[in-house]
Amino acid sequence: MFNLNKKFAIGAVVLFSVAFAACTQKNLDSPNSSTTQSPSITQAVQIGDIDNPNYQDPNDMDENNFGGEILATPTPTPLVLDPTPTPIPNTENLINPDENQESAGVNEDQLVGNQSEQGTIKDENDINKSFFVTFDGVKVELCPYAGLTLNPASSDDIDAAVANKLASIKEEIYISDPAKVGDFVNITYYANVIDDSFEYENAYNEDGIVSRLGYNELILGFENHIIGKRAGDTTSFKYTFASDYPDERYAGKTATFYITVNSVYRYVSPSLSDESVNTYFGYANVSDFVMDIKKEANRKAYENQIWDVLLNNTEVSNTKSSDIKSYADFLYQKYMNFADANSWQYDFDTAACIEANFGYASLDALKKQTDAVARSKYKEYYIIRAIAKDMGIEKLSSDDYSYRFNEYMASIDFNSTLPYEYNEFETDYEIYKSVVMDFIISKAKFTK
C-alpha cells in the first residue's frame, strides 16, 4: 500500500526536480532550459552555443598559424514572450548623438569629421608601417594601433541595446485565461502506479511544481492534459512508461495521474518609461537610462572596429600549438560535461544531446569548431599581450589585476546553457583585453 519511503519516487522520475520549481528564471532566457540532474529528474534542454570570438579571419590562418575551417555558429532559437512587450521608441529622439559628447565616452578633442563605417588607421600609409613585438616567444607583427578613427554606435544599435536591457527584466503576470504554450503553470499531482502483482506505489507532490508549457520539461504527452486548463482546474489521465524506460522500476508500467492546476502565469518585459527604468534599474528617468546604454553600445562598436583593424593587419607566428590544443580541449570538454549530465534525455546519445542543444550535426563538427575558436582566440590574445608589452605593461600589478578580474567576473552570465568553468587563459585574455582597449580608445579619434 502507501509507502512513505517512496513518497516522491514517481514524482522525481516522471516529472522534474522540485528544485526546478524554486528557480524558473532560467526558463525565461531560452525556449529549452536545462538543469544538471540525474536521469530521473528533468527533460529540460536549452539552445545555446559557445562564446565564439567575434573576429575570425580564415584568410589569415594557415595550418601552423591558426589554420582550420571556421564553422558557422548555430543560432539559438529566439524566445518569444506573449503578450508582446511594448515596442521600444526610437532613442534618437531622446538623445541626439551630437548633443552630448560624454554619451559617446570621448573627449571633444578626439572628435573628427564623418568617416566610413569601418575603423581606420589615421593615415592610410600607416597601414604599411608595421613593427614587431615578441611576447612569450611568439612573434607578432603589429600595425599602428594608436590614432584610429572610430565611429559610435548607430541609433538602431542603441535601440536594440535598450530593448535587450528591458528584455532582461521579466514581470510575472498571473492570468485567468486557459493555459497555452509558453505559459508557466504551477501544478500539484497525485500518481498511482500498478505493477503486475497489483501492489501500489504512490507519489504525491505537496508544494507544487512549475513548468513552462511547450518547453519539453514534462514527460511526453503530459502537457497535452494541462494546455487549455485554467487556474483551479483538475484533470486525470493514464500513462504507460516505455518498456526500455531507463528506470526499470517503472519500465512498462502504467501510472494514473491526478493533476490540479494551481496557477497560470507568464512573464513580460516592461515598457520603456521613467517608472520602469527607476523601478528596475535605479535611473531617475529614461534619458539617464538611455545615456548609459548608449555608452555601452559605443564601447562595443569601438571594440568591434578596433578588432577589425588589428586582425586584418597583424601577423602572428611561432605560436605554441600545445597551448592552443589545451584550450581547444578545455572548450570541447565543457560540451562533453554538459552531455554527461543531460544525455539521459536522448537515450544517453551524446551526439544527439549536443545537436539538440547546440546545433552541431556531429561531434566531429563540434570538435572542428572548438579547435577553430581556440586558434582564433589565441591569435587575439597574442595581439593583446603584444600591444600591452608595447605599452610598457609586461604584467599588471596585483591590484590592477584584481580590479579587472572583479569587473570580468561581474560580467559573466552564470545561468548560460553551458555552465561557466574557470580557465586561466580565458581570464587573462579578458583582463588584458580590457586594458588594451581602454588605451586604444583613449588615443583614438571619433566621428561626430
SVG drawing of the C-alpha trace seen along z (x, -y; Angstrom):
<svg xmlns="http://www.w3.org/2000/svg" viewBox="-11 -69 72 80">
<polyline fill="none" stroke="black" stroke-width="0.4" points="0.0,0.0 1.2,-3.6 4.9,-3.6 6.3,-6.7 9.8,-5.8 8.7,-6.1 6.6,-9.1 8.3,-11.2 9.8,-8.4 7.4,-8.7 7.3,-12.4 11.0,-12.6 11.2,-10.0 8.3,-11.2 8.3,-15.0 11.3,-17.1 13.2,-18.2 11.4,-20.1 14.4,-22.4 13.2,-23.4 10.0,-24.7 12.0,-27.1 14.0,-28.6 12.4,-29.2 14.2,-32.3 16.5,-30.3 13.5,-29.2 12.9,-32.8 16.1,-33.1 15.8,-30.2 13.0,-28.0 14.7,-24.9 16.1,-25.3 18.4,-22.7 19.4,-21.6 22.3,-19.3 20.4,-16.5 20.2,-12.7 18.2,-10.8 15.2,-10.7 14.8,-14.4 14.1,-16.6 13.8,-16.7 14.6,-20.4 17.1,-21.4 18.3,-24.7 19.6,-26.1 22.9,-28.0 26.4,-28.0 30.0,-28.6 31.1,-32.2 32.7,-32.3 35.2,-35.2 33.6,-38.0 36.6,-38.2 37.8,-35.1 40.0,-35.7 40.2,-32.5 42.3,-34.2 44.9,-35.0 45.2,-31.4 47.4,-28.6 48.0,-25.2 50.8,-26.4 49.3,-29.7 45.6,-29.4 44.6,-27.4 41.5,-25.3 37.9,-25.5 35.7,-28.2 32.2,-26.9 29.1,-29.0 27.9,-29.3 24.4,-27.8 21.8,-30.5 19.8,-30.0 16.1,-29.7 14.7,-33.1 12.5,-33.4 9.1,-34.8 7.0,-36.1 3.3,-36.6 1.9,-39.2 4.4,-41.1 6.2,-43.7 5.6,-47.3 7.7,-48.4 10.8,-50.5 10.6,-54.1 13.4,-55.4 16.1,-56.6 17.4,-59.0 14.6,-61.3 15.6,-61.0 19.3,-61.9 20.9,-63.4 24.3,-61.7 25.9,-65.0 24.2,-66.8 26.3,-65.4 29.8,-64.0 30.0,-62.4 27.4,-60.0 29.9,-58.6 32.5,-58.2 35.0,-60.5 36.6,-63.9 35.8,-66.8 39.4,-67.0 39.0,-63.4 36.2,-64.3 36.8,-64.5 34.6,-64.7 32.3,-61.9 34.2,-58.9 33.4,-55.5 31.7,-52.9 34.9,-50.9 37.5,-51.8 40.5,-53.2 44.2,-53.9 44.6,-57.7 46.9,-57.8 46.2,-55.3 50.0,-55.0 50.5,-53.9 49.0,-50.5 52.4,-49.6 54.3,-50.8 54.2,-47.6 56.6,-46.7 57.5,-43.5 56.8,-42.7 57.7,-39.3 55.6,-38.1 56.4,-34.8 58.4,-33.6 55.5,-34.4 56.4,-36.9 53.6,-39.5 53.9,-41.9 51.7,-44.8 50.1,-47.6 49.9,-51.0 47.1,-50.9 47.1,-54.5 45.2,-57.2 42.5,-55.0 39.3,-56.8 36.3,-55.1 32.5,-55.6 29.9,-55.5 27.0,-53.0 24.2,-53.7 20.8,-54.7 19.5,-51.2 22.2,-49.6 21.3,-51.8 17.6,-51.0 18.4,-47.3 20.6,-47.6 17.8,-49.4 15.3,-46.7 17.7,-43.9 18.2,-45.6 14.5,-45.8 14.1,-42.2 16.4,-41.1 13.6,-42.0 10.6,-39.8 7.4,-40.8 5.3,-37.9 1.7,-38.2 -1.0,-35.8 -3.8,-35.1 -7.3,-33.5 -7.2,-32.5 -6.7,-28.9 -3.1,-27.9 -1.3,-27.8 2.2,-27.0 4.7,-29.4 2.7,-29.9 4.0,-28.8 1.9,-26.6 2.1,-25.6 0.6,-22.2 0.2,-19.6 -0.3,-15.9 -1.0,-12.5 0.4,-9.5 -0.5,-5.8 1.5,-3.0 0.3,0.6 2.7,3.4 2.0,7.0 1.3,8.1 -1.2,5.2 1.0,3.8 0.5,0.0 3.1,-2.7 2.0,-6.2 3.6,-9.6 2.2,-13.0 3.7,-16.4 2.6,-18.7 4.1,-22.1 3.5,-22.3 6.0,-22.2 6.5,-24.8 6.8,-24.1 6.7,-26.2 4.4,-24.6 5.8,-23.6 9.3,-23.5 9.9,-19.8 10.0,-19.9 7.5,-17.1 7.2,-13.6 5.9,-13.1 2.1,-13.7 1.8,-15.1 1.4,-18.8 -1.5,-17.9 -3.6,-17.4 -2.7,-20.8 -2.9,-23.0 -6.3,-24.6 -6.8,-24.3 -7.3,-27.3 -6.1,-28.0 -8.2,-25.8 -9.0,-23.1 -8.3,-19.4 -7.7,-16.6 -6.5,-12.9 -5.1,-10.5 -3.2,-7.3 0.4,-7.0 2.3,-3.9 6.1,-4.0 8.1,-2.6 9.5,0.9 13.0,-0.5 12.5,-3.4 15.9,-4.0 14.5,-3.4 13.5,0.3 11.2,-0.2 8.7,-2.0 9.6,-0.5 6.5,0.9 4.2,-0.1 1.1,-2.3 0.6,-5.3 -2.6,-7.2 -2.0,-10.9 -4.5,-13.3 -3.5,-16.9 -4.6,-20.2 -3.6,-23.4 -2.8,-25.9 -1.9,-28.9 -1.2,-30.0 1.2,-32.9 3.6,-34.4 6.5,-36.8 6.6,-40.0 9.2,-42.7 8.3,-46.3 7.8,-49.1 10.3,-52.0 9.2,-54.6 10.6,-56.7 8.8,-54.5 10.2,-51.2 13.8,-52.4 13.6,-53.7 12.0,-50.5 14.2,-48.0 17.5,-49.9 17.5,-52.8 17.6,-55.6 15.8,-58.8 14.4,-59.0 14.5,-57.5 17.2,-60.0 19.7,-58.9 19.0,-55.3 19.5,-55.6 22.6,-57.7 24.3,-54.8 23.1,-52.2 24.5,-54.5 27.9,-54.4 27.9,-50.6 26.8,-50.4 29.5,-52.8 32.1,-50.8 31.0,-47.7 31.1,-49.4 34.6,-50.8 35.9,-47.4 34.5,-45.8 36.2,-48.3 39.5,-48.0 39.4,-44.2 38.6,-44.7 41.8,-46.7 44.0,-44.6 43.0,-41.2 43.2,-42.3 46.6,-44.0 48.6,-41.9 50.6,-38.7 51.3,-36.2 53.9,-33.5 55.8,-31.0 52.7,-30.1 52.5,-27.5 50.4,-24.7 50.3,-22.9 48.7,-25.9 46.1,-26.2 45.3,-22.5 45.0,-22.6 42.4,-25.4 40.6,-23.6 40.4,-20.5 39.0,-22.6 36.2,-24.0 35.3,-20.6 35.2,-19.1 32.8,-21.7 30.3,-20.4 31.1,-16.8 30.4,-17.7 27.0,-19.1 26.3,-15.9 27.3,-13.7 24.7,-15.5 21.9,-15.7 22.3,-12.9 19.8,-10.7 17.1,-12.8 18.3,-11.5 18.7,-7.8 22.2,-8.5 23.2,-9.5 25.9,-12.2 25.8,-13.3 22.0,-13.7 22.2,-15.7 24.8,-18.1 22.9,-18.5 19.6,-19.2 21.1,-21.8 23.8,-23.5 23.0,-22.7 26.1,-20.7 25.4,-17.9 28.1,-15.7 30.7,-15.5 33.3,-16.0 31.7,-19.3 31.8,-20.4 35.5,-19.5 36.3,-21.4 34.5,-24.5 36.2,-24.3 39.6,-24.0 38.8,-27.0 37.7,-29.0 40.8,-28.2 43.1,-29.2 41.2,-32.5 41.1,-33.4 44.8,-32.7 45.6,-34.9 43.7,-37.7 45.4,-37.0 48.9,-37.3 47.9,-40.6 46.6,-41.9 49.6,-40.9 52.0,-42.3 50.2,-45.7 50.3,-45.6 54.0,-44.9 54.5,-47.7 52.6,-50.0 55.1,-49.0 52.8,-46.6 54.5,-43.2 52.4,-42.2 49.7,-44.0 50.2,-44.8 48.3,-42.6 46.0,-45.5 45.2,-46.3 44.7,-42.6 42.3,-42.2 40.3,-45.2 40.0,-44.0 39.3,-40.5 36.3,-41.6 35.0,-43.6 35.3,-40.5 33.6,-38.2 30.7,-40.7 30.1,-40.4 29.8,-36.6 26.3,-35.0 26.3,-32.1 22.9,-31.0 24.1,-30.3 23.4,-26.9 27.0,-25.9 28.0,-26.4 30.9,-28.7 34.1,-27.0 37.2,-28.9 40.0,-28.9 43.2,-30.9 43.8,-31.7 40.3,-33.0 40.6,-35.1 44.0,-36.6 42.5,-37.2 39.6,-39.3 41.6,-41.2 44.4,-42.3 41.9,-42.9 40.1,-45.5 43.4,-47.2 44.4,-47.4 41.0,-48.5 40.9,-51.3 44.3,-52.5 43.5,-52.4 40.1,-54.1 41.8,-56.8 44.2,-57.5 41.5,-57.3 39.7,-59.9 35.9,-59.7 33.4,-60.8 30.7,-63.2"/>
</svg>
